[in-house]
Amino acid sequence: MELKNLLVGSKTTWVEFPGLDGFEGELANLSRKELLALRKRCTENKFNRKTRAFEESLNDEKFVKEFTEATVKGWKGFKLKYLEDLLLVNLSGQDVLTELPYTEDNGLLLVENSSEFDNWLNEVVFDLDNFRTAEQGKNKGKINPTPEA
């Protein structure tokens, strides 16, 4: 038996955001290998004139964009009123019970501008228990794992 034959490439699951009733995100786990590859794609070599050598630096903007695309696959139940809990917004003239649809741009803006959402995302995607199936006895009832195609 070979470990490489048992590895699962990626999984997505729906996870409730604590404190925001009905708001769930569809998130994908990020393996160590995937994270390293993502970091490598977002690392740039820049010439430092003082040391006369090339130095690696992480392009934070590119990293956040690629990390968000790799981990946030969708959401449901995200009411406009929840934005007030996550960041500064102007909701005057808006029906606060209207749901904000998921788009890649909306997901990226939320990760970039809400440290609370960003922290939650990082906690969830690197915790393997969130992606285990019920048969493995780790599902705590709040998560619905689905394999990613």
Salt bridges, closest charged atoms under 4 A:
GLU44 OE1 - LYS46 NZ 3.98
GLU66 OE1 - ARG41 NE 2.83
GLU69 OE2 - LYS65 NZ 2.53
ASP129 OD1 - ARG132 NE 2.84
